[in-house]
Amino acid sequence: MSETSPRHEPDDAVPLDVPATAGRVTAPRVGGWRSLCIVALVCVSVVTLVVIGIRNIRQAADPAPRPATARALVAGHDIPAGTAITAENLDDLFQWADVPPEAVPPDAVGEPTRLIGTETVRTMKAGDPVAESDSWAGLPDGFMLVSLRGDVSDGFGSGYTRGTKIDVWLTPHGKVHPGPDERVLSGVFVIPSSMTDRLREDPSEPDRGVSVCLAMRPEQAKQLAVDEVRGKLRIVPTKQKR
């Protein structure tokens, strides 16, 4: 009887103890990414709300910007026309105030003491900015006040300040062509007045510009009356000699 030797299996036939998960591919966890995105969005929202809150707090703490203003001399109360301005009543009549820049006249008074010895030529309401043309010092001896209507050159703006010297030029009427301009008055002083009247006596006639009040000698006024009917008058500031 022959002995049968035990049968040996090849080494590679021995089953290996391999974990059950070996060889598997783990898929990414989709739910985890969603959670991270939600957390990031929440953080961004919180930061945005904090920034907006800080900005609102700063805006509430800072006062609103004030509108632009200009410093001007104004009437302290209602002032009737013809009021004499003296050193005694100067501070009572006028005061400094902040007003809108567009309310400041081109010939605004910069030095109140310049008004001493003059009188108002119009009724002023409290708070009205004061202009050089709102007062005048009266006529010099031997002069008369004459209102002249005519065209104005560049530089007139809304009027001439007290003491401005002007020349008056005449463009004669002509049947074919107008003749050369003639200077009929030279170096005449402007007198501030509220009598400027833009209404025409005859609506059928063309508008002849603006009115200014001038201090003239009687002989100058007579000559002007003659020249007025000869053509069109033009008012030009007197050129200063250098």
C-alpha positions in Angstrom: 0.0 0.0 0.0 1.5 3.0 -1.0 1.4 6.1 1.0 -0.1 8.9 -0.6 1.8 12.1 0.3 -0.2 15.0 1.0 -1.0 17.2 -2.0 0.6 20.6 -1.9 -1.1 23.5 -3.7 1.1 26.0 -5.4 1.9 29.0 -3.4 0.0 31.2 -5.8 -3.1 29.2 -5.3 -3.3 30.1 -1.6 -6.1 32.7 -1.3 -5.0 36.0 0.0 -6.7 37.9 2.7 -7.4 41.1 0.7 -9.7 43.7 2.2 -13.0 44.0 0.7 -12.5 47.6 -0.3 -9.4 46.9 -2.4 -9.7 47.8 -6.0 -12.6 50.2 -5.5 -12.6 53.9 -6.6 -14.1 56.3 -4.1 -16.4 58.9 -5.7 -16.2 62.5 -4.5 -18.8 63.6 -1.9 -21.0 66.0 -3.7 -22.8 67.0 -0.5 -19.6 68.3 1.1 -18.8 70.8 -1.7 -22.3 72.2 -1.5 -21.9 72.8 2.2 -18.6 74.7 1.5 -20.3 76.9 -1.1 -23.2 77.7 1.2 -20.8 78.7 4.0 -18.8 80.9 1.6 -21.9 82.7 0.4 -23.0 83.3 4.0 -19.6 84.8 4.9 -19.7 87.1 1.9 -23.2 88.3 2.7 -22.2 89.0 6.3 -19.2 91.0 5.3 -21.3 93.0 2.8 -23.8 93.8 5.5 -21.1 94.9 7.8 -19.6 97.2 5.2 -22.9 98.8 4.4 -23.7 99.3 8.1 -20.3 101.0 8.7 -21.0 103.3 5.7 -24.4 104.2 6.9 -23.1 105.0 10.3 -20.4 107.3 8.9 -23.0 109.1 6.7 -25.3 109.6 9.7 -22.4 111.0 11.7 -21.2 113.4 9.0 -23.5 116.5 8.4 -24.9 117.1 4.9 -22.6 119.3 2.8 -23.7 123.0 3.0 -24.6 124.8 -0.2 -22.0 127.2 -1.6 -22.4 130.8 -0.4 -20.7 134.1 -0.7 -20.1 136.8 1.8 -21.9 140.1 1.0 -23.0 143.3 2.6 -26.8 143.2 3.0 -29.5 145.5 4.3 -30.1 144.8 8.0 -33.7 145.8 7.8 -36.1 147.5 5.3 -34.5 150.8 4.2 -36.7 153.4 2.4 -35.4 155.2 -0.6 -33.7 158.5 0.2 -32.3 157.3 3.5 -29.1 159.3 4.4 -26.2 157.0 5.3 -23.9 158.3 8.1 -21.2 157.0 10.3 -23.7 156.8 13.1 -26.3 154.6 11.4 -24.0 152.6 9.1 -23.9 149.5 11.4 -27.6 149.6 12.0 -28.5 149.8 8.3 -26.1 147.2 6.9 -24.5 143.9 8.0 -22.5 141.0 6.5 -24.3 137.8 5.6 -23.8 134.6 3.6 -25.9 134.7 0.5 -26.2 132.5 -2.7 -23.4 133.5 -5.1 -25.9 134.3 -7.8 -27.5 136.9 -5.6 -24.3 139.0 -5.3 -24.5 142.0 -7.7 -21.5 142.7 -10.0 -21.0 146.0 -8.3 -21.4 144.7 -4.7 -20.1 147.0 -2.0 -16.9 145.7 -0.6 -16.1 148.5 1.9 -19.2 149.8 3.9 -17.5 153.1 4.8 -17.7 154.0 1.1 -21.4 154.5 1.7 -21.0 157.2 4.3 -22.3 160.5 3.0 -24.5 159.0 0.4 -28.3 158.2 0.3 -30.2 155.2 -0.9 -31.8 155.5 -4.4 -34.2 152.6 -4.0 -36.2 150.9 -1.3 -34.2 148.0 0.1 -35.7 144.9 1.7 -34.0 143.2 4.7 -31.4 140.8 3.4 -31.0 142.5 0.0 -27.3 142.6 -1.1 -26.0 146.1 -1.4 -24.6 147.4 -4.7 -22.7 150.6 -5.5 -25.6 151.7 -7.6 -28.0 151.5 -4.6 -26.7 154.9 -3.3 -25.3 158.1 -4.6 -23.6 161.2 -3.1 -25.5 163.8 -5.0 -24.6 166.1 -7.8 -21.5 168.3 -7.8 -22.1 172.0 -7.9 -22.9 173.3 -11.4 -24.1 169.9 -12.7 -27.5 168.4 -13.5 -28.8 164.8 -13.6 -29.6 163.7 -17.2 -31.0 160.3 -18.2 -29.5 159.1 -21.4 -30.8 156.1 -23.4 -28.6 154.3 -25.9 -26.7 151.2 -26.9 -23.9 149.9 -24.7 -20.6 148.3 -25.5 -19.0 145.2 -24.0 -18.2 145.6 -20.4 -21.5 147.1 -19.4 -22.8 143.9 -17.7 -25.8 144.9 -15.5 -24.6 148.5 -15.1 -21.7 150.9 -14.3 -20.6 151.5 -10.7 -20.7 155.0 -9.1 -18.0 157.3 -10.5 -17.5 155.4 -13.7 -16.6 157.8 -16.6 -18.2 157.1 -19.9 -18.0 158.5 -23.5 -21.0 158.9 -25.7 -20.6 158.2 -29.4 -23.1 159.1 -32.1 -23.6 157.1 -35.3 -25.4 159.7 -37.6 -28.3 158.7 -39.7 -27.6 158.7 -43.5 -29.7 158.3 -46.6 -27.4 155.7 -48.1 -24.7 154.8 -45.6 -24.2 156.1 -42.1 -21.4 158.5 -41.5 -18.4 157.9 -39.2 -19.0 157.8 -35.5 -18.6 161.0 -33.6 -17.7 161.4 -29.9 -20.2 163.9 -28.5 -19.4 163.5 -24.8 -16.2 162.5 -23.1 -15.4 161.6 -19.5 -19.0 162.1 -18.1 -19.6 160.6 -14.6 -22.3 157.9 -14.1 -24.7 158.7 -11.2 -26.3 155.5 -9.8 -30.1 155.8 -10.0 -33.1 153.5 -9.9 -34.8 155.4 -12.7 -33.6 153.0 -15.4 -36.6 152.4 -17.7 -36.5 149.8 -20.4 -40.0 150.8 -21.7 -40.2 152.6 -25.0 -42.3 155.7 -25.4 -43.3 154.6 -28.9 -43.7 150.8 -29.2 -43.3 151.1 -33.0 -39.7 152.4 -32.6 -36.8 149.9 -32.1 -35.4 149.4 -28.6 -32.5 151.8 -28.0 -30.7 149.8 -25.4 -30.5 150.9 -21.8 -30.8 154.1 -19.7 -28.0 155.6 -17.6 -28.0 158.7 -15.5 -25.1 161.1 -16.0 -23.9 164.2 -14.3 -23.6 166.9 -16.9 -23.1 170.7 -17.1 -26.1 172.6 -18.6 -24.3 173.2 -21.9 -23.5 169.5 -22.3 -27.1 168.6 -21.7 -28.2 171.1 -24.4 -25.7 169.7 -26.9 -26.8 166.1 -26.2 -30.4 167.0 -26.9 -29.4 168.3 -30.3 -27.2 165.2 -31.1 -29.9 162.7 -30.0 -32.0 163.4 -33.0 -29.1 163.1 -35.4 -28.5 159.4 -35.0 -28.0 156.5 -32.7 -26.1 156.9 -29.4 -23.6 154.4 -28.0 -22.2 154.4 -24.4 -18.6 153.4 -23.9 -16.4 153.4 -20.8 -13.8 156.1 -21.0 -10.3 154.6 -21.7 -7.9 155.3 -18.8 -4.7 157.0 -19.8 -1.6 155.2 -18.9 
